[in-house]
C-alpha cells in the first residue's frame, strides 16, 4: 500500500532589527526581517510543516494538518543564515 500521507515543510529565517534587540521590551511587538541570502545574521527560524492525506484509503477522508514552530539561533554571531530556496511569498513546498 502506498503511503497516503504527503509531508512538506518550509524553514524561514528571521532577524530582529538591531534597534529592536535592545529597545523592545520583552513580550512587546517587534518587526522581524526575513533573511533570504546566505551568510546573514538571524535570530530565529520559523518551521512550517504540512501533512495531507490525499485519499480516503485510510478511512478518514481527505485531511490537512499544519503546524508551525520557532527555533532560536543559539549563536547568532557565529551561526549564519543559509540561502533560502523560496522566493519571498512563494507557497510551500519550495526547493
ZAMARGU-4260 file (C-alpha; in steps of 0.2 Angstrom, whole numbers, plus 5000, padded with zeros to 4 digits):
<rodrens>
0) 5000/5000/5000 | 5007/5017/4995 | 5009/5030/5009 | 4993/5040/5009 | 5001/5055/5018
5) 5012/5069/5010 | 5023/5080/5021 | 5030/5096/5016 | 5040/5109/5026 | 5047/5126/5024
10) 5061/5134/5035 | 5061/5153/5036 | 5075/5163/5044 | 5072/5180/5053 | 5082/5194/5060
15) 5076/5207/5073 | 5081/5224/5068 | 5096/5230/5078 | 5087/5244/5087 | 5074/5231/5092
20) 5086/5219/5101 | 5089/5232/5115 | 5074/5244/5115 | 5059/5232/5113 | 5053/5226/5130
25) 5050/5208/5132 | 5033/5202/5126 | 5031/5218/5115 | 5028/5219/5096 | 5043/5219/5085
30) 5046/5220/5066 | 5056/5205/5060 | 5065/5204/5044 | 5065/5188/5033 | 5083/5183/5028
35) 5085/5175/5011 | 5103/5177/5007 | 5117/5166/5014 | 5129/5172/5027 | 5117/5185/5036
40) 5114/5185/5054 | 5097/5178/5060 | 5090/5177/5077 | 5077/5163/5074 | 5069/5151/5062
45) 5051/5148/5059 | 5047/5130/5053 | 5030/5126/5045 | 5026/5108/5042 | 5010/5102/5032
50) 5003/5084/5032 | 4990/5080/5019 | 4980/5064/5017 | 4976/5064/4999 | 4964/5050/4998
55) 4951/5040/5008 | 4961/5024/5008 | 4964/5026/5026 | 4946/5028/5031 | 4947/5046/5037
60) 4944/5056/5021 | 4955/5070/5014 | 4963/5079/5029 | 4976/5093/5031 | 4986/5097/5046
65) 4998/5112/5048 | 5009/5116/5062 | 5022/5130/5065 | 5036/5131/5077 | 5051/5143/5081
70) 5069/5139/5084 | 5081/5152/5092 | 5098/5153/5085 | 5110/5149/5100 | 5125/5158/5092
75) 5119/5172/5080 | 5137/5179/5080 | 5144/5163/5073 | 5130/5153/5066 | 5124/5162/5050
80) 5110/5160/5038 | 5109/5148/5023 | 5102/5153/5006 | 5083/5152/5006 | 5077/5142/4991
85) 5059/5150/4992 | 5056/5167/4984 | 5048/5179/4995 | 5029/5175/4997 | 5031/5158/4987
90) 5020/5144/4993 | 5027/5129/5001 | 5035/5117/4996 | 5050/5126/4989 | 5066/5119/4983
</rodrens>
